[in-house]
Amino acid sequence: MKKAATRAAGLHRASLNKVHDLDAALELMYYGWRGMTLSADQYLAALGLSRPHHRILYVVARQPDISIGSLIDVLGISKQALNRPLGLLLQRELMTSKRSPEQHRSKLLRLTPAGQRIEQRASGYERKVMREAFDRVGQSGAAAWMAVMEAIADST
């Protein structure tokens, strides 16, 4: 009889052969991301949504009335990649789209109350994981992590 899995399939950290001195850091980045987003992704999946939907909701929650072009720039994706998840969010009335009064060819996006609730809950799961990790490593560890992440983000 098989032992029941105590963790999500594939989430455990593998003992992979290291072919480069930075492989351990790359693996921690990968598994850390998976660990941070696991509960949020499960919540979203129960609603028929996924990570791209959450990324859109996250950005629009923090910049109401963002244009589609600006959203594409912030997310770093193509218009084609945005089309399907954005369409579903609009169809489900989790977001609204209205013409810009200044630029009639531009559409402005805003979350509905339902979209706000979903974004807050999904992001809340991730914030909880971050808070617990920062509490474990202390203020200096959290500051070091922020510095590393800023350096990585600034390299793009």
Protein Blocks (a to p, Z undefined) as FASTA:
>chain_A
ZZddfbdehkaccddddfbfklmmmmmmmmmmmmmmmmmmmmmmmnopafklmmmmmmmm
mmghiafklmmmmnopafklmmmmmmmmmmnopaccdddfklmmbccddddfklmmmmmm
mmmmmmmmmmmmmmmnommlmmmmmmmmmmmmmmZZ
